[in-house]
Amino acid sequence: MTGLTDAATFKDSWLDGFVAAYGRSVARVPGAYGVVGRHAPRRGRVSVVIGGGCGHYPAFAGLVGPGLADAAVVGDVFTSPSAEQVYRTALAADGGAGVLFSYGNYSGDVMHFGLAARRLAAEGVDSRTVLVTDDIASGSADTPEVRRGVAGDLFVFKIAGAAAERGDDLDGVAALARRANERTRTYGAAFGGCTLPGRSEPLFTVEPGRMELGLGIHGESGARGVDAMGAEELAAELVDNLLTELPPGTERVAVLLNGLGRTKYEEMFACYPAIERRLRAAGLRPHRPEVGEFVTSLDMAGLSLSLLALDDELAELYDADCDTPGHRPLRPLATAEPAPGERGAAPSVETESRGGLVHELLDRALRDVADAEDELGRLDAVAGDGDHGQGIVRGLRAAVRAADEAGSDSADPRSIGDALLAAGTALADAAGGASGALYGTLLSQTGAGLRDHGSVSTALLAEAVREAARAVAELGGAAKGDKTLLDALEPFAEELAEQARAGAEPPTALTASAEVATQAARDTALLTSARGRASRLGGHDQGTADPGATSLALLLNAVAAGVSDGARERNRRKGNPRS
């Protein structure tokens, strides 16, 4: 430590400074070493109260805010807060629907939080408790109840906070927090010990060229010492120890690479790619990975890896918005729901929303493709890296934002074309990779083909799509039959041209053409890839539909359905002017 504070004043000093700096978000609990969010108490909502000793920032006080914890109670360094402090903090946060306590599995915390819960019950305040037991180094898989709570705290707190935010009752919030804990595992490594306030020597030291595995967050040394490892070797050690602990059938994991106080972010970033490669090699899909400091141990040098085995509900809750001093997840600009796997999103800025036809159609497509994200990833994993679903959803989210900002009018082909051009550019930029470039070209070129005409007819649509398909083929160097999205796009374009020749209106023509594209996408299961990495696997992907063709068919069906619904609504209004 730096010596700015001593042991006697440390808790008071940092807590006062924290509230002074973040008074817009939190307030000090009167007469207690605790903070309550400015959003709390919330009448009729469950209150999530977390806590433990200090020295772990941003845990615990830094995790108070909407969508996460409603309050946090703070003890001395690495020491449980007293039952009185817990009681006062919980009362300050209670909104009448009960209190969910969650904290690490340490004897002092268990006793003091337990005593506070008994006192609250005597006064008519209902509560539930979920202990965090994620540290695999502190107990066997057969006795998870003895394990410590370490950086996996964040996963459990986040799930509980999101469940409370959406209005779940106390038993429901507790059940989800318990499920999150049961599916969370953490393993860590230390490179050097931490120093308590007022002390000049660390609690333990690590010999040069050595490291400790299985560390705790209270200044404990690791379970065993080993020779120092590079990023690849350390990633293998962390991941492989966690893999054996994950529930059977796990496919998607939330990932938390947590620094313990002294390890540079750049060092953790340098380690993370090896972790992700190791996870993907094991058949797991990392979901919204986080790299940073979340549960520290003063100035300890080290890091830990936490994995949460997600199911659909846990993923939805983990993705839900939250805003706290110590944790503000990155998210897309224009949507409340974060994109699965989103990394490196730009900070939120105010943009004008104009909406319109293209925005509505792409938003509908986004919902359908997002619903199929896992299946698209599974298809891609057969002969690729399994990220097609994540990438195309990420790209479509950006396309929806761009179309919203551009605006478009169903009666103005130029505005439709301009919105498609903007959406295509945004999609390619956000999605990246080959699929992003091809999808972006499809939208942009279709937009370019529409913008200089007086009205949007089936014939104009057919010509614009035909030219877009040609541009996609040229860019990708592929042809129909190579098992790419062209195997759905070209049949769609051909059927659209047939519909134009037959005099069909756009809603009918698009619906029929989308049906053709859907069948063509299914038929790609009969093909063997001739492009990209899949072409080098000797027919390994035969029997599996192409992910690009499948996602394109979903998009085309959504667009067709949206156009048809819009036409029906316009006809209904013409028949009933009062509607």
C-alpha positions in Angstrom: 0.0 0.0 0.0 1.1 3.6 -0.5 0.9 4.8 3.1 -1.8 7.4 2.4 -3.9 6.0 5.2 -3.3 3.9 8.3 -5.1 0.9 9.6 -7.2 2.9 12.1 -8.7 5.2 9.6 -8.7 3.2 6.4 -12.3 2.1 6.4 -13.7 5.6 7.3 -11.4 7.4 4.9 -12.0 5.4 1.7 -15.8 5.0 2.4 -16.2 8.8 2.9 -14.2 9.5 -0.2 -16.2 7.0 -2.2 -19.5 8.6 -1.3 -18.1 12.0 -1.9 -17.0 11.0 -5.4 -20.1 9.0 -6.3 -22.8 10.9 -4.3 -24.8 11.1 -7.5 -25.2 7.3 -7.4 -24.9 6.2 -3.7 -25.5 7.6 -0.2 -24.0 6.7 3.1 -26.3 4.7 5.4 -26.9 6.8 8.5 -25.0 5.4 11.4 -23.5 2.5 9.5 -20.6 1.5 7.4 -22.7 0.9 4.4 -23.9 2.6 1.2 -27.4 2.5 -0.4 -28.1 3.3 -4.0 -29.9 6.6 -4.9 -32.4 4.3 -6.7 -33.3 2.5 -3.4 -35.4 1.6 -1.6 -37.8 0.7 -4.4 -41.3 0.1 -3.1 -42.7 -3.3 -4.0 -39.3 -4.5 -5.3 -36.9 -7.0 -3.7 -33.8 -5.4 -2.3 -30.4 -7.0 -3.0 -27.9 -6.4 -0.2 -24.3 -7.5 -0.6 -21.2 -7.0 1.5 -18.1 -8.2 3.2 -14.7 -6.8 4.4 -13.1 -3.9 2.5 -10.0 -4.2 0.4 -11.9 -5.8 -2.5 -13.0 -2.7 -4.5 -15.1 -2.5 -6.7 -16.7 -5.2 -4.5 -18.7 -4.5 -2.6 -19.7 -0.8 -2.5 -18.7 -0.2 -6.1 -21.4 -2.7 -7.3 -24.3 -0.7 -5.9 -26.6 0.7 -8.5 -29.7 0.0 -10.7 -29.6 -3.5 -12.1 -27.1 -4.8 -9.6 -27.1 -4.3 -5.8 -29.4 -2.0 -3.9 -27.0 -1.6 -0.9 -23.6 -2.9 0.4 -22.3 -3.2 3.9 -18.6 -2.9 4.5 -16.4 -4.4 7.2 -12.8 -3.7 8.1 -10.1 -4.9 5.8 -10.8 -8.6 5.1 -13.2 -8.7 8.0 -16.9 -9.3 8.1 -19.2 -6.3 8.9 -21.0 -6.6 12.2 -24.6 -7.8 12.5 -25.6 -4.3 13.5 -24.1 -2.8 10.4 -25.8 -5.4 8.2 -29.1 -4.8 9.9 -29.0 -1.0 9.5 -27.9 -1.2 5.9 -30.7 -3.7 5.0 -33.3 -1.5 6.7 -32.2 1.4 4.6 -32.6 -0.6 1.4 -35.8 -2.5 2.2 -38.7 -1.6 -0.1 -41.3 -3.9 1.5 -40.8 -6.9 -0.7 -38.0 -8.5 1.3 -34.2 -8.6 1.2 -31.9 -10.9 -0.6 -28.5 -11.2 1.1 -25.6 -12.4 -0.9 -21.9 -12.6 0.1 -18.9 -14.9 0.1 -18.9 -18.1 2.2 -16.7 -17.0 5.1 -17.6 -17.9 8.7 -17.7 -14.3 10.0 -19.9 -13.1 7.2 -22.2 -16.1 7.7 -22.6 -15.5 11.4 -23.1 -11.7 11.2 -25.4 -11.6 8.2 -27.3 -14.5 9.8 -27.8 -12.6 13.0 -29.0 -9.6 11.1 -31.5 -11.7 9.1 -32.9 -13.1 12.4 -33.4 -9.6 13.7 -35.1 -8.4 10.6 -37.4 -11.4 10.7 -38.4 -10.5 14.2 -39.4 -7.1 12.9 -41.4 -8.5 10.0 -38.8 -8.1 7.2 -38.5 -11.2 5.2 -35.1 -12.2 3.8 -33.2 -14.9 1.9 -29.5 -15.7 1.8 -27.4 -17.0 -1.1 -23.8 -17.8 -0.2 -21.2 -17.5 -3.0 -19.1 -20.7 -3.2 -17.3 -20.4 -6.6 -13.6 -21.1 -5.6 -12.7 -24.6 -6.7 -9.3 -24.4 -4.9 -10.9 -24.3 -1.5 -12.9 -27.5 -1.5 -13.8 -30.5 -3.6 -16.7 -30.8 -6.0 -18.3 -33.2 -3.6 -18.4 -30.6 -0.8 -19.2 -27.3 -2.6 -20.7 -25.9 0.6 -17.3 -25.4 2.1 -15.9 -23.4 -0.8 -15.0 -19.7 -0.6 -16.6 -17.0 -2.5 -14.2 -15.1 -4.7 -14.6 -13.2 -8.0 -17.6 -15.2 -9.0 -19.4 -12.9 -6.6 -20.0 -10.6 -9.5 -22.0 -13.2 -11.5 -24.2 -14.0 -8.6 -24.8 -10.4 -7.6 -25.5 -9.4 -11.2 -28.1 -12.2 -11.7 -29.8 -11.4 -8.4 -29.9 -7.7 -9.2 -31.3 -8.1 -12.7 -34.0 -10.5 -11.4 -35.0 -8.0 -8.7 -35.0 -5.2 -11.3 -37.5 -7.0 -13.5 -39.8 -7.5 -10.6 -39.3 -11.1 -9.5 -40.5 -12.0 -6.0 -38.1 -12.8 -3.2 -38.1 -16.6 -3.7 -37.6 -16.1 -7.4 -34.7 -13.8 -7.0 -33.1 -16.2 -4.5 -33.6 -19.2 -6.7 -31.9 -17.5 -9.7 -29.0 -16.3 -7.5 -28.6 -19.8 -6.2 -28.7 -21.2 -9.7 -26.0 -18.7 -10.8 -23.8 -19.7 -7.9 -24.2 -23.4 -8.6 -23.1 -22.8 -12.2 -20.2 -20.5 -11.4 -16.6 -21.6 -10.9 -13.3 -19.7 -10.3 -9.6 -20.5 -10.2 -6.8 -18.0 -9.7 -3.1 -17.4 -9.7 -0.9 -15.0 -7.6 2.4 -13.5 -8.5 2.9 -11.5 -5.2 1.1 -10.9 -1.9 -0.8 -7.9 -0.7 0.1 -5.4 2.0 -2.3 -4.3 4.7 -2.8 -0.6 5.4 -0.2 0.6 7.9 2.1 -2.4 7.2 5.3 -2.3 5.2 5.6 -6.0 4.3 3.2 -8.1 2.2 1.3 -11.0 3.9 3.3 -13.4 1.7 5.9 -13.3 -0.9 6.5 -15.3 -4.1 10.0 -16.3 -5.0 11.3 -15.0 -8.4 10.4 -17.3 -11.2 7.5 -18.8 -9.2 3.8 -18.3 -8.8 1.0 -19.5 -6.5 -2.1 -21.3 -7.8 -5.5 -21.5 -6.0 -5.2 -18.2 -4.2 -7.8 -16.5 -2.0 -8.9 -12.9 -1.8 -8.0 -12.2 1.8 -4.2 -12.2 1.4 -3.9 -16.0 1.5 -1.2 -17.6 -0.5 -2.1 -20.2 -3.1 -2.8 -23.8 -2.6 0.4 -24.8 -4.3 3.5 -23.1 -5.8 4.7 -23.7 -9.3 7.2 -22.3 -11.8 6.1 -19.1 -13.5 4.1 -19.6 -16.6 3.6 -17.7 -19.8 0.2 -16.6 -21.1 -0.6 -19.8 -23.0 0.5 -22.1 -20.2 -1.4 -20.1 -17.6 -4.5 -20.0 -19.7 -4.4 -23.8 -20.0 -4.0 -24.2 -16.3 -6.9 -21.9 -15.4 -9.3 -23.2 -18.1 -8.5 -26.9 -17.7 -9.1 -26.8 -14.0 -12.5 -25.1 -14.5 -13.7 -27.3 -17.4 -14.0 -30.4 -15.3 -16.3 -28.5 -12.9 -18.8 -27.1 -15.4 -22.3 -28.7 -15.5 -22.8 -31.4 -18.2 -24.1 -30.0 -21.5 -22.6 -26.5 -21.0 -22.3 -24.7 -24.3 -22.1 -21.0 -23.5 -20.2 -19.4 -20.6 -19.9 -15.9 -19.2 -16.2 -15.1 -18.7 -14.6 -12.9 -16.1 -10.8 -12.4 -16.1 -10.3 -10.6 -12.8 -7.3 -8.6 -11.6 -6.5 -8.8 -7.9 -5.2 -5.2 -7.6 -1.7 -4.9 -9.0 -1.8 -6.8 -12.2 -1.9 -4.4 -15.2 -4.9 -4.5 -17.5 -2.5 -4.9 -20.4 -1.1 -8.1 -18.9 -4.7 -9.5 -18.5 -5.6 -8.5 -22.1 -2.4 -10.3 -23.2 -3.5 -13.4 -21.4 -7.2 -13.4 -22.5 -6.8 -14.5 -26.2 -5.2 -17.8 -25.0 -8.1 -18.3 -22.6 -10.7 -17.7 -25.3 -8.9 -20.1 -27.7 -8.8 -22.7 -25.0 -12.5 -22.3 -24.2 -13.5 -22.5 -27.9 -11.3 -25.6 -28.4 -13.3 -27.2 -25.7 -16.6 -26.4 -27.5 -17.6 -23.5 -25.3 -18.8 -20.1 -26.6 -17.6 -17.1 -24.5 -20.5 -14.7 -23.8 -19.8 -11.1 -23.2 -16.3 -11.6 -21.7 -15.1 -9.0 -19.1 -11.5 -8.3 -18.3 -10.7 -5.9 -15.5 -10.8 -5.5 -11.7 -14.0 -6.7 -10.1 -13.1 -8.4 -6.8 -9.6 -7.4 -5.7 -7.4 -8.2 -2.8 -5.8 -4.8 -2.0 -2.6 -4.6 -4.0 -2.1 -8.3 -4.7 -0.4 -9.3 -7.9 -2.5 -11.9 -9.6 -5.6 -12.8 -11.5 -8.5 -15.2 -11.5 -10.7 -16.7 -14.1 -14.4 -17.2 -13.5 -16.9 -19.0 -15.7 -20.7 -19.0 -15.4 -22.4 -21.8 -17.3 -25.3 -19.9 -18.9 -28.8 -21.1 -19.8 -31.2 -18.8 -21.7 -32.6 -17.2 -18.6 -29.3 -16.6 -16.9 -28.0 -15.1 -20.2 -30.9 -12.7 -20.4 -30.4 -11.6 -16.8 -26.6 -11.3 -17.2 -27.1 -9.1 -20.3 -29.6 -6.8 -18.6 -28.6 -3.2 -18.0 -26.9 -2.1 -14.9 -25.1 1.1 -13.8 -22.8 1.2 -10.8 -19.6 3.2 -9.9 -17.5 0.0 -10.4 -19.2 -1.8 -13.2 -20.9 -0.4 -16.3 -21.0 -3.1 -19.0 -20.3 -2.0 -22.5 -23.4 -2.2 -24.8 -24.7 -1.1 -28.2 -25.7 2.6 -28.5 -29.4 2.3 -29.3 -30.7 -0.8 -27.5 -31.3 -1.6 -23.9 -30.4 -5.2 -24.5 -26.6 -5.8 -24.9 -25.4 -7.8 -27.9 -24.2 -11.3 -27.0 -20.5 -11.4 -27.0 -20.3 -7.7 -27.5 -16.8 -6.3 -27.0 -15.3 -2.9 -27.4 -18.5 -1.0 -27.9 -18.2 2.8 -28.2 -19.4 4.9 -25.3 -23.1 5.9 -25.5 -23.9 9.1 -27.3 -27.1 10.9 -28.0 -28.3 10.4 -31.6 -31.5 11.4 -33.3 -34.0 8.6 -33.9 -35.9 8.7 -37.1 -37.1 5.1 -37.5 -38.9 4.3 -40.7 -39.4 1.2 -42.9 -35.9 0.0 -43.1 -35.4 0.3 -39.4 -38.6 -1.6 -38.7 -37.7 -4.4 -41.2 -34.1 -4.8 -39.9 -35.3 -4.7 -36.3 -37.7 -7.6 -37.1 -34.9 -9.5 -38.8 -32.6 -8.9 -35.8 -35.1 -10.4 -33.4 -35.5 -13.5 -35.5 -31.8 -14.0 -36.1 -31.0 -13.3 -32.4 -33.5 -16.0 -31.5 -31.4 -18.4 -33.6 -28.0 -17.2 -32.5 -27.1 -20.4 -30.7 -28.2 -22.6 -33.6 -26.2 -20.5 -36.0 -23.2 -20.8 -33.8 -23.6 -24.6 -33.7 -23.8 -24.8 -37.5 -20.7 -22.7 -37.8 -18.8 -24.7 -35.3 -19.0 -27.8 -37.5 -16.4 -26.5 -39.9 -15.6 -23.0 -38.6 -15.0 -21.1 -35.4 -18.6 -21.1 -34.1 -19.0 -17.3 -34.1 -21.3 -16.7 -37.0 -24.4 -16.2 -34.8 -22.6 -13.7 -32.5 -21.1 -11.8 -35.4 -24.3 -11.5 -37.5 -26.3 -10.5 -34.5 -23.7 -7.9 -33.5 -23.7 -6.6 -37.1 -27.5 -6.5 -37.3 -27.7 -4.5 -34.1 -25.4 -1.9 -35.7 -27.5 -2.0 -38.9 -30.7 -1.3 -36.9 -29.1 1.7 -35.2 -27.8 3.1 -38.5 -31.2 2.7 -40.2 -32.9 4.3 -37.2 -30.6 7.3 -37.4 -30.9 7.6 -41.2 -34.7 7.3 -41.3 -36.7 6.0 -44.2 -40.1 6.5 -45.8 -41.9 3.6 -47.6 -43.1 6.1 -50.3 -39.6 7.4 -50.9 -37.1 5.0 -52.6 -34.2 7.4 -52.1 -34.6 7.4 -48.3 -35.0 3.6 -48.3 -31.8 3.3 -50.4 -29.9 5.7 -48.1 -31.0 3.8 -45.0 -29.9 0.5 -46.5 -26.5 2.0 -47.5 -26.0 3.2 -44.0 -27.1 -0.1 -42.5 -24.8 -2.1 -44.8 -21.8 0.0 -43.9 -22.6 -0.3 -40.1 -23.2 -4.0 -40.3 -19.9 -4.7 -42.1 -18.0 -2.6 -39.6 -19.6 -4.1 -36.5 -19.7 -7.8 -37.6 -16.3 -8.0 -39.2 -15.1 -11.1 -40.9 -16.2 -12.5 -44.2 -19.9 -12.7 -43.3 -19.9 -9.1 -42.2 -18.4 -7.9 -45.5 -20.9 -10.0 -47.6 -24.0 -9.0 -45.6 -22.9 -5.4 -45.7 -22.4 -5.5 -49.4 -25.8 -7.1 -49.9 -27.6 -4.3 -47.9 -25.5 -1.5 -49.4 -25.8 -2.7 -53.0 -29.5 -3.3 -52.7 -29.9 0.3 -51.3 -27.8 1.7 -54.2 -30.2 0.0 -56.7 -33.3 1.5 -55.1 -32.3 5.1 -54.3 -32.7 6.7 -57.8 -36.2 5.6 -58.7 -39.6 7.0 -58.2 -41.3 4.0 -56.6 -40.4 0.6 -55.3 -41.9 -2.1 -57.6 -41.3 -5.8 -57.6 -39.3 -5.4 -60.8 -37.1 -2.7 -59.2 -36.6 -4.9 -56.1 -35.7 -7.9 -58.3 -33.1 -5.9 -60.3 -31.6 -4.4 -57.1 -31.3 -7.8 -55.5 -29.8 -9.3 -58.7 -27.1 -6.7 -58.8 -26.4 -7.1 -55.1 -26.1 -10.8 -55.4 -23.6 -10.3 -58.3 -21.6 -7.9 -56.0 -21.6 -10.4 -53.2 -20.4 -13.2 -55.5 -17.6 -11.0 -56.8 -16.5 -9.9 -53.4 -16.4 -13.4 -52.0 -15.2 -15.1 -55.1 -17.9 -17.7 -54.7 -20.6 -19.2 -56.8 -23.9 -21.0 -56.2 -23.1 -24.5 -55.1 -20.0 -23.5 -53.0 -22.1 -23.7 -49.8 -22.2 -20.0 -48.9 -25.0 -17.5 -48.4 -25.2 -17.3 -52.2 -26.9 -20.6 -52.1 -29.9 -18.9 -50.5 -29.4 -15.5 -52.1 -29.3 -16.5 -55.7 -32.5 -18.6 -55.5 -34.2 -15.7 -53.8 -33.1 -13.3 -56.5 -34.2 -15.8 -59.3 -37.6 -16.3 -57.7 -38.1 -12.5 -57.2 -37.4 -12.0 -60.9 -40.0 -14.7 -61.7 -42.5 -13.0 -59.4 -41.8 -9.7 -61.2 -42.5 -11.2 -64.6 -45.8 -12.6 -63.3 -46.8 -9.2 -62.1 -46.9 -10.0 -58.3 -46.9 -7.1 -55.9 -43.9 -6.8 -53.5 -45.5 -8.4 -50.4 -46.5 -11.5 -52.4 -43.3 -11.6 -54.3 -41.1 -11.3 -51.3 -43.0 -13.9 -49.3 -42.7 -16.5 -52.2 -39.1 -15.7 -52.7 -38.2 -16.0 -49.0 -39.8 -19.4 -49.0 -37.6 -20.5 -51.8 -34.5 -19.1 -50.0 -35.5 -21.0 -46.9 -35.7 -24.3 -48.7 -32.4 -23.6 -50.6 -30.7 -22.9 -47.2 -31.9 -26.2 -45.9 -30.6 -27.9 -49.0 -27.1 -26.6 -48.4 -26.8 -29.6 -46.0 -26.4 -31.7 -49.1 -23.4 -29.7 -50.2 -19.7 -29.7 -49.3 -18.0 -26.4 -48.7 -15.8 -25.1 -51.5 -14.8 -21.8 -49.9 -13.0 -20.8 -46.7 -11.6 -23.0 -44.0 -14.5 -25.5 -44.3 -13.3 -26.4 -47.8 -10.1 -27.8 -46.3 -11.9 -30.3 -44.0 -12.6 -32.9 -46.6 -16.4 -32.8 -46.5 -16.7 -32.7 -42.7 -19.6 -30.3 -43.0 -21.7 -32.4 -45.3 -25.1 -33.0 -43.6 -25.1 -29.6 -41.9 -26.7 -26.5 -43.4 -24.5 -23.5 -44.2 -24.8 -20.9 -41.3 -24.6 -18.0 -43.7 -27.4 -19.3 -45.9 -29.5 -20.1 -42.8 -29.1 -16.7 -41.3 -29.8 -15.0 -44.6 -33.0 -17.0 -45.0 -34.1 -15.9 -41.6 -33.5 -12.3 -42.5 -35.3 -12.5 -45.8 -38.3 -14.2 -44.2 -38.4 -11.4 -41.5 -38.3 -8.7 -44.2 -41.0 -10.4 -46.2 -43.3 -10.8 -43.2 -42.7 -7.2 -42.3 -43.6 -5.9 -45.7 -46.7 -8.1 -45.8 -47.8 -6.9 -42.4 -47.3 -3.3 -43.4 -49.3 -3.8 -46.6 -52.2 -5.4 -44.6 -52.2 -2.6 -42.1 -52.3 0.0 -44.9 -55.2 -1.8 -46.6 -57.0 -2.1 -43.3 -56.7 1.7 -42.7 -57.9 2.4 -46.2 -61.0 0.3 -45.5 -61.6 1.9 -42.2 -60.5 5.6 -42.1 -61.2 5.9 -38.4 -58.7 3.2 -37.5 
